[in-house]
Amino acid sequence: MARVTAAQRREQDAGAGYNAFVEACPSRKLLDRISNKWVALILAALGSDDAHQPDSACAGGPRAMRYSELARLLAGVSQKMLTQTLRSLERDGLVTRTVVPTVPVTVSYELTDLGLSLYGMMRGLKAWAEAHMDDVLAHREAYDTRLA
């Protein structure tokens, strides 16, 4: 039986296309990563000029944000989780990290072209969740009442 190298396997997968319904498909891991709440919120937030205003549309568009801005915006995220999530986004090519040698050091994050291609969907997903939360809560209550 001939051995297949990792490069050959990637070439075969790319030629056949990816199918997340197939258990071994690597796109499943990507879906798992981008469906994480912190990833979704970071991508939605990066760098809306008005991300701190919950009811506003993203009129300003994406921009670079400092780590501290993201930490303040994402209530409840721990420093460890924010750091890990930003590193994974950088590794996947969705975010770029820029370090400016000032005192203290300034670190900012910005969406790459690949990240920008996902940005609109994440903003839309966030907006959908906010707009339909009352409906979901009502359905949950009705469901739980039926089971009781």
FENKALIN-V743083 format. One line per field, one symbol per residue. psi: psi as a letter, one per 30 degrees, with the letter a starting at -180 (. if undefined). A space follows every 10 residues. Layout:
psi: ???
//
This chain:
psi: kkkkleeeee eeeeeflkjf fkefkffeee eeeffkeeee eeeeejhkfg ffjfgllief lklkkleeee eeeikfklee eeeeeeeeee efgfkkkkkk iljlkkklkk kleeeeffee eeeeeeeeee fgeeeeeeee eeeeeef.
//
